[in-house]
Amino acid sequence: MDRYIIHGGTTLSGEVEISGAKNAAVAIIPAALLVQGVCRIENIPQISDTDTLLTILAELGARVSYLNKSTIEIDCTNARYQDAPYDLMRKIRASYYLIGSMLGRFGSAKTTMPGGCNFGVRPIDQHIKGMRALGAEINVRGGYVYADAKDGRLHGTSAARARIPSRSTVSTPCTGAPIPSFPTRSRPAPIWSLRPPPAGKCW
């Protein structure tokens, strides 16, 4: 379709159900790895990126249950470290979120470089900078990102500065930082990445 043609003059009415945000879902789903138990996530958008991430978690040993079309429960009690499936990882751009969650849970991670739609080069240098500030050793070679946390855990830092801060470049290190040896502070941080979840909700 080349264009939409709208003929006005008619009053519109009705209800539209708004699905959850894709950019929020692709960050929240990998973070479920950090929960030693069941995590319920509501209003999940029904898109290929979320389906792929849920399949990746299942490959890592998580149990994924659909309560309805937009609500899922993820039980990562028996999740285990292994290489994330290459063919699945290459389908999504947000593969970098798994670096933080796998480091936080297992102390090691091996993921692919961002894939997904061909919108050109997608650098992840700011994500890597944030993880290195927490003490992770990261190498990029052969299309893979190899990450290891010293002593099997990340270590907090007084500040992790990003040259061009964004929600995702703050979220990646923060995902791996819930269990560091001392507090982590990120400056500057985009304020929208720090909103708390609604009362009584997981996210």
C-alpha positions as CSV (number, residue, x, y, z in Angstrom):
1,M,0.0,0.0,0.0
2,D,1.4,3.3,-1.1
3,R,-0.9,5.7,0.9
4,Y,-3.9,6.0,3.2
5,I,-6.8,8.2,2.0
6,I,-9.0,9.3,4.9
7,H,-12.4,10.9,4.2
8,G,-13.4,12.9,7.2
9,G,-16.7,14.3,8.4
10,T,-17.8,11.3,10.4
11,T,-17.7,11.1,14.2
12,L,-15.5,8.3,15.5
13,S,-16.3,6.2,18.5
14,G,-15.4,2.9,20.1
15,E,-12.7,1.2,22.1
16,V,-9.2,0.1,21.1
17,E,-7.1,-2.2,23.3
18,I,-3.5,-1.1,23.4
19,S,-0.9,-3.8,23.5
20,G,2.3,-3.6,25.6
21,A,5.3,-1.8,24.3
22,K,7.8,-4.0,22.3
23,N,10.8,-2.1,23.6
24,A,9.7,-2.7,27.2
25,A,8.9,-6.4,26.6
26,V,12.2,-7.3,25.0
27,A,14.0,-5.9,28.1
28,I,11.7,-7.4,30.7
29,I,11.6,-11.0,29.4
30,P,15.4,-11.6,29.6
31,A,15.4,-10.0,33.1
32,A,13.2,-12.9,34.2
33,L,16.4,-15.0,34.3
34,L,17.3,-13.2,37.5
35,V,14.2,-14.4,39.3
36,Q,14.7,-17.7,41.2
37,G,11.1,-18.7,40.8
38,V,8.0,-17.7,38.9
39,C,7.6,-14.3,37.3
40,R,4.3,-13.2,35.8
41,I,4.4,-10.6,33.0
42,E,1.2,-9.0,31.7
43,N,0.2,-7.2,28.6
44,I,2.9,-8.9,26.4
45,P,2.7,-7.8,22.8
46,Q,2.1,-10.7,20.4
47,I,5.1,-10.1,18.1
48,S,7.9,-12.3,16.8
49,D,10.6,-10.7,19.0
50,T,8.8,-11.6,22.2
51,D,8.1,-15.2,21.0
52,T,11.8,-15.6,20.1
53,L,13.0,-14.4,23.5
54,L,10.6,-16.7,25.2
55,T,11.9,-19.6,23.1
56,I,15.4,-18.7,24.0
57,L,14.6,-18.7,27.7
58,A,13.0,-22.1,27.3
59,E,16.2,-23.4,25.6
60,L,18.1,-22.2,28.7
61,G,15.8,-24.3,30.9
62,A,13.0,-21.9,31.8
63,R,9.4,-23.1,31.9
64,V,7.2,-20.7,30.0
65,S,3.4,-20.9,30.4
66,Y,0.8,-18.8,28.7
67,L,-2.1,-17.9,31.0
68,N,-3.9,-16.0,28.2
69,K,-2.8,-14.4,24.9
70,S,-1.0,-11.5,26.7
71,T,-0.1,-12.9,30.1
72,I,2.8,-15.3,30.7
73,E,4.5,-16.9,33.6
74,I,8.2,-17.7,33.4
75,D,9.8,-20.1,35.9
76,C,13.6,-19.9,35.7
77,T,14.2,-22.0,38.8
78,N,15.9,-24.7,36.7
79,A,17.6,-22.4,34.1
80,R,21.1,-23.4,33.3
81,Y,24.0,-21.8,31.5
82,Q,24.6,-22.8,27.9
83,D,25.2,-20.9,24.7
84,A,22.1,-19.1,23.6
85,P,20.8,-20.6,20.3
86,Y,22.5,-18.8,17.4
87,D,19.7,-19.1,14.9
88,L,17.2,-17.6,17.4
89,M,19.5,-14.9,18.6
90,R,20.2,-13.6,15.1
91,K,16.5,-13.0,14.5
92,I,16.3,-10.2,17.1
93,R,17.9,-6.9,17.7
94,A,17.6,-7.0,21.5
95,S,20.0,-9.9,21.9
96,Y,22.2,-7.6,24.0
97,Y,19.8,-7.7,26.9
98,L,20.7,-11.3,27.4
99,I,24.3,-10.3,28.1
100,G,23.2,-8.5,31.3
101,S,20.7,-11.1,32.5
102,M,23.0,-14.1,31.8
103,L,25.9,-12.4,33.6
104,G,23.7,-11.6,36.5
105,R,22.4,-15.2,36.7
106,F,25.3,-17.3,35.6
107,G,28.4,-15.1,35.7
108,S,29.0,-15.8,32.0
109,A,27.3,-15.1,28.7
110,K,27.7,-15.8,25.0
111,T,25.4,-14.1,22.6
112,T,25.3,-13.0,19.0
113,M,25.6,-9.5,17.8
114,P,22.2,-7.8,17.3
115,G,20.2,-9.2,14.4
116,G,16.7,-8.5,13.3
117,C,15.6,-6.3,10.4
118,N,18.4,-4.9,8.2
119,F,18.5,-1.3,9.3
120,G,22.3,-1.1,9.0
121,V,25.0,-1.5,11.6
122,R,23.8,-1.6,15.2
123,P,26.8,-0.9,17.5
124,I,26.6,-2.1,21.1
125,D,29.7,-0.3,22.4
126,Q,27.7,1.6,25.0
127,H,26.2,-1.6,26.4
128,I,29.7,-3.2,26.5
129,K,31.1,-0.1,28.3
130,G,28.4,-0.3,31.0
131,M,29.1,-4.0,31.6
132,R,32.9,-3.5,31.7
133,A,32.3,-0.7,34.3
134,L,30.8,-3.4,36.5
135,G,33.9,-5.6,36.1
136,A,32.9,-7.9,33.2
137,E,35.5,-9.0,30.7
138,I,33.9,-8.8,27.3
139,N,35.3,-9.8,23.9
140,V,33.6,-9.5,20.5
141,R,34.8,-11.9,17.8
142,G,33.3,-14.0,15.0
143,G,29.9,-12.4,15.4
144,Y,29.6,-13.4,19.0
145,V,29.9,-11.5,22.3
146,Y,31.7,-13.4,25.0
147,A,31.3,-12.0,28.6
148,D,32.5,-13.2,31.9
149,A,32.1,-11.7,35.4
150,K,35.1,-11.8,37.7
151,D,34.6,-14.2,40.6
152,G,31.3,-15.3,38.9
153,R,29.6,-12.0,39.8
154,L,29.5,-8.4,38.8
155,H,31.0,-5.8,41.0
156,G,29.2,-2.5,41.7
157,T,30.7,0.8,40.7
158,S,30.2,4.4,41.7
159,A,29.3,5.6,38.2
160,A,29.0,4.1,34.8
161,R,29.0,7.0,32.3
162,A,27.7,6.5,28.7
163,R,28.7,9.0,26.1
164,I,25.2,9.0,24.6
165,P,22.9,7.6,27.3
166,S,19.7,5.9,26.3
167,R,17.2,3.7,27.9
168,S,18.6,0.5,26.5
169,T,22.3,1.3,27.2
170,V,21.3,1.9,30.9
171,S,19.0,-1.2,31.1
172,T,21.6,-3.7,29.9
173,P,24.1,-3.1,32.8
174,C,21.3,-2.5,35.3
175,T,19.9,-5.9,34.4
176,G,23.1,-7.6,35.5
177,A,23.6,-5.4,38.5
178,P,20.9,-6.6,41.1
179,I,23.4,-8.9,42.7
180,P,26.7,-7.0,42.6
181,S,29.1,-6.8,45.6
182,F,28.1,-3.2,46.3
183,P,25.7,-0.5,45.0
184,T,25.8,0.7,41.4
185,R,25.1,4.2,40.3
186,S,24.6,5.3,36.7
187,R,25.1,8.9,35.7
188,P,23.7,10.3,33.6
189,A,20.6,8.1,33.3
190,P,17.5,8.7,31.3
191,I,14.7,9.2,33.8
192,W,12.2,7.1,31.8
193,S,14.3,4.0,32.5
194,L,13.9,4.4,36.2
195,R,10.1,4.3,36.5
196,P,8.9,1.8,39.2
197,P,6.4,-1.0,38.3
198,P,2.7,-0.5,39.2
199,A,1.7,-1.5,42.7
200,G,1.2,-5.3,42.9
201,K,2.7,-6.0,39.5
202,C,5.9,-7.7,38.5
203,W,6.5,-5.0,35.8
